[in-house]
Amino acid sequence: GRYRARAGDRTSAVVPVAVSPRVTVTASRRGRHVTVRAAISPSLPGARLELQRYVRDRFDYLPLRVARASSASTATFRFDTRARTALRVAVVKAPGGWSPGHSPHVVVRGLKAP
């Protein structure tokens, strides 16, 4: 929506207010296999989701996998790694005019050296 604040005879400029969806994430490891499950609220079936990995050298999250939200607004990502990894899931493109949003990051512990 677009809003304007008013106080007495003073008014502000019109400001668009964007709302982003809430993304919850769980990650689990089984050996080298990491599974990340994401859920979006409110329900946004067909939204484009991106699994992102934090890269210290760039001080930023970079895309790792891409998926579409199911009819239940969930997605599952799988990948292999031995390293400790910080991840988050971002809603990159959502239908219905929603703004992009992302989950808090989760950390998957690394495997011990053999």
N, C-alpha and C positions, 0 to 999 in steps of 0.2 A: 504494500500500500504506500501511499504518499501522505505525508502529514505536515501540518504547519502548527507551530506553537503560538499561542496568543496570551498576552498579559496586558490587560487594560486596553489601551489603544495601540499597543505595539504588536507586530506580528513578525514571525521569522520567515525565512525562505522555505519553499516547499522542499521537503527532504524525503527521498524514497527509503523505506525501511525493508530490508531483505531478511528473510527468515531461513535459517539453514536446518536441515534435518539432524536428528540425534543419531549417532552411529555408535553401537556398542560392539566390542570385539573380544573374542577369546582366542588364545593361541595355545597349542599343545605340541609336544615333541615326542616322537617315538623313534629313537635312534637318530638317523639323519633326516627323517621325514618330519616336516613341520606342517601342521594344519591350522589354518586361521579361519574362524567363522565370524561373519559380520551380520548384524541385523540393523535395519533402518526404522526409525520411528519419526513421523507417521509413515504408514505404508506407502512406498513408492515403487511399485513393480515396474521393471524395465529400466530403472535408473542405472547409469554407468558408474561402476565402482572400480577403484584402483587400489591395489595393495601397494603400499609404499614402504621403502626401507630407508632408514636414516643413514646418511653418509657423513661421517665426521669431517672429512677433508673438504666437503662442500657446504657444511653447516645447513643441510637441507635434506628433504625427503625426495627420493627418486623412485619412479615407477618400477614395480617388479612384476606384477600381473594385472590383467584387466578382466572384469566380468560384468554381467548384467544381473541386476537383482531379480530374484524369482518372484512368482506371484505372491509369496509370503514375505517379500522384501528381505530376503536373506541371500547370502552368497558364501561359498566356501572356496578357499584358495589353498593349494598345496605346492610345496617346493622342498628341495633338499639343501641342507647346509649343516656344517659342523660348527660354525662360528656362532658366537653370541650376536644376536640381531635385534635391533629396535625397529618395530613396525607400527604402522597405522593404516587404516582403511579410509579413503576419501571418497565422497560422493562428488564426482567430477561433473556429471551432467544429469540433472534430475528433471523429470517431466513436471508440468504444472507450475512453472515459474519459481521453483525453489532455488535458493542460493546454494553454491557449493558448501560442503561441510566436511569435517573429518572427525575421527575418533581420537580419544587420548591414545598416546603410544603405549604399546605393550612390549616387554622385553622377553625374548626367548633365550634362555641360557645356552651356552655352548657346550659341546661334548668335551669330556676330559681327553687329553692326549693318551693314545694307546701305550 
